[in-house]
Each structure stands twice: as C-alpha cells, then as structure tokens.
Amino acid sequence: MSDRAEFLVDLSALTTNVSRLKKECAVEVLAVVKADAYGHGLIRVAQAALKSGATWLGVALLEEAITLRENGVDAPILAWLVSPGSDFDSAISHNIDLGVSSLKGLQEISESAKRVGKKARIHIEVDTGMTRGGFLDEWNQLLREDFAEFDVVGIFSHFARADEPGEKQNIEQLERFKQMVKELQSIGIDPAIKHLANSAATIKDKDSFFTMVRVGIAMYGLSPDVAHLGTSKDLGLRPIGQLRAKLHLVKIVPAHSPVGYGASAMTQSDTKLGVVAMGYADGIPRIAQGAGVFVKGKKAPIIGRVSMDQFVVDLGSDSTAQTGDWVIVFGDGSHGEYTADDWGRASSSINYEIVTRIGPRVPRIYQSHEY
Ligand SMILES: *Cc1c(COP(=O)(O)O)cnc(C)c1O
C-alpha cells in the first residue's frame, strides 16, 4: 500500500463491462490494452479481460505485446503500430499478429519471416477515411503482392467519428471498408477476421461489427464521448478505476492568501486548505481548473496551479478533513466525487488522456471498489 497515492482498479467491474459488451455485440471481442491498459495495468487487465469473454488482445506497440507473452498470456495478440525497423523476428517467434499499413512494413515482415522460418500472421490496415494509419496510396500496389508467405489473418480499419453516430463519415468509412474487403477478396485473399468497430461503434453501430470489435475505453467503464453518447452511467458502464491520494497537510489560512506558483489564485475568505500529495508528474494535468478532490462527503476544488508532486484544494472552513486523510481524485461518481470525465473537461481534454497519463509513481492496486 502506498503512503501517498494509489490507483485502485476494480477488476470485477471490468468483468461486468466486458461480459456485457460481449453479450450485446455477439461477435469476438478484442480487448484494447495498449498504454498499460489505459493506465490501469497491462497484465492484470489483460488477464481479467480474457477471463470475462474477450478472445483477443490489442496493443499499439510490439513491446507491449512481448510483455504480455513474457507474462504467460497465450491468447492471440494484435500489435498495430509496429513501425519499419522493429524487431519483427521477435514478433514472429512470439506468435504476435502484426498490423501492416505500408509496403515497406510488409517487405520487412516478409524478410523476417524467411529468417525465422515461420509464416508471419498479419492484419492489413486500410485507410477508409480517417487519414491516419492504413493503406491508401499504396493500396493498388498491395493488391499486386504475392501473399503466399503470409498468413493474412485480418483486415481492419479505424473510425474517426464513431462517437458521433449520425455523422455521414461513419457510413462512408463503413462502405469504403466493405469495398476494400471485396477488392482483397478479388485477389483470392479473404481474411477470417474483419474488424472496424471501436468502443463507440460497439455501443452505437451494429452494422460495423463484422467478425470482431476492438473495445478500449468502454471496457474501463468510461464513455467514449460524454457530449454525444452520455456518461458512463447513461451507458450502463462501471468505471473501474479510482484515483486516491493523501492529504499531506491540512491548514487554516486567512482570506487573500496567494496560493501556489505564480500566485494565480487567492483565498476569498478564511478557509481550510488541503495539500494533496500528487502532481503533474503523476498525471494530474497542470492546467486543470474546475476539478478537485472528494473528501469527508464533499467536493474540494483545486485552488492555484498544480505543481509537480502536489496540488492544493480548498476544503472550506467547515471541513472536518485532517492531515493524513485519503481523498478521491476521481472515481465512478456514485458518492459525489469527481469523475475522469470531469477531470477531462477541466483540462480541455478527455477521460482517455486522464487515465492513460497516470504516472508510474502511482501504484496500481487491484481490489473491489469499496470506500
Ligand atoms: C485505441 C484503439 C482502439 C480502441 O478505441 P476506444 O475508443 O478506446 O474503444 C481501437 N482500435 C484502434 C486501432 C485503436 O488504436
């Protein structure tokens, strides 16, 4: 147990979210565990997701996939941001599926497969309109490749605006995906796994399911887009993470005291302030204003600038909080605490960034969600 900060992760809530999403979509679920499982801890989350009905794992980086293998995970793993120059030999020997989005990448994988003496398992990523990863200008050339030495397991693409269900770009991307699947089939390649949907599409767009969905944020119980899709609660998801920190110090200060670097804030009246033992080195956004912590049954907003290791909250003159008490930085909101959504809004950002940036100094603790 840490003495100043911890991220409590409720794996039973994860199970609830995954099994529900799995039941609703009725296709294979790839659990997206990139970026240390969105900050919640790669290995424990991956294991729990697989126990809860996910059959695949998805990561961005090769090293994330290798870490999973080294920890005994033998489920299929897709790594989709494996750039040219990566250690493809290691990927192939670890039986890791590789997303491919360039001819250069394909070439290197093929050379590596020859060296290792094993077919490489690949998923062809196609750009259907997001204009980020995936084949676009090299697509016609790709269709002239000889895939004999590859095991083409999948074809996939990614939505740019799935969190805005009515958007016509979603329909265009869907149609473009179907078209590209057909073009690949026309050269005799028909990958068993076709996947396009992220969390938002898994929740809102059943036409996009094909044979598998890739679920990230929703599995962690967070909404892909609070403004367009509603909160976790509206979506029936249970946030699995609760970030807690200790009050390093509680003190009474007079009105008109300047607080923190740059004296960017001033106490309005005599009040009690709490110094929270967590700062931007731990992922608390420095620009956050309008969020805070929850302690002794009420919210205490941030006052002044967030520092590297600490920030100050205004507890209010009547607060019973004391030096050494734990506070909730964010949680599922059910007790009145701030949520990752609130912190996202307070930082001109989104819940995704709030959870993924929780720093390595904060221990992840797995237990059920009770406080
Ligand atoms: C991160 C990512 C996902 C998961 O997105 P969510 O919105 O968190 O569900 C799915 N697919 C790809 C390619 C990704 O990079």
The ligand as an SDF file (V2000), in Angstrom:
LIG
                    3D

 15 15  0  0  0  0  0  0  0  0999 V2000
   -7.0710    2.7100  -29.2900 C   0  0  0  0  0  0  0  0  0  0  0  0
   -7.7070    1.9740  -30.4080 C   0  0  0  0  0  0  0  0  0  0  0  0
   -8.9450    1.3390  -30.2500 C   0  0  0  0  0  0  0  0  0  0  0  0
   -9.7920    1.4910  -29.0040 C   0  0  0  0  0  0  0  0  0  0  0  0
  -10.5200    2.7030  -29.0480 O   0  0  0  0  0  0  0  0  0  0  0  0
  -11.6070    3.0220  -27.9150 P   0  0  0  0  0  0  0  0  0  0  0  0
  -12.2320    4.2770  -28.3700 O   0  0  0  0  0  0  0  0  0  0  0  0
  -10.8390    3.1780  -26.6550 O   0  0  0  0  0  0  0  0  0  0  0  0
  -12.5170    1.8560  -27.8750 O   0  0  0  0  0  0  0  0  0  0  0  0
   -9.4100    0.5510  -31.2740 C   0  0  0  0  0  0  0  0  0  0  0  0
   -8.7220    0.4110  -32.4170 N   0  0  0  0  0  0  0  0  0  0  0  0
   -7.5460    1.0380  -32.6320 C   0  0  0  0  0  0  0  0  0  0  0  0
   -6.8430    0.8410  -33.9290 C   0  0  0  0  0  0  0  0  0  0  0  0
   -7.0040    1.8500  -31.6480 C   0  0  0  0  0  0  0  0  0  0  0  0
   -5.8480    2.4830  -31.8630 O   0  0  0  0  0  0  0  0  0  0  0  0
  1  2  1  0
  2  3  1  0
  2 14  2  0
  3  4  1  0
  3 10  2  0
  4  5  1  0
  5  6  1  0
  6  7  2  0
  6  8  1  0
  6  9  1  0
 10 11  1  0
 11 12  2  0
 12 13  1  0
 12 14  1  0
 14 15  1  0
M  END
$$$$
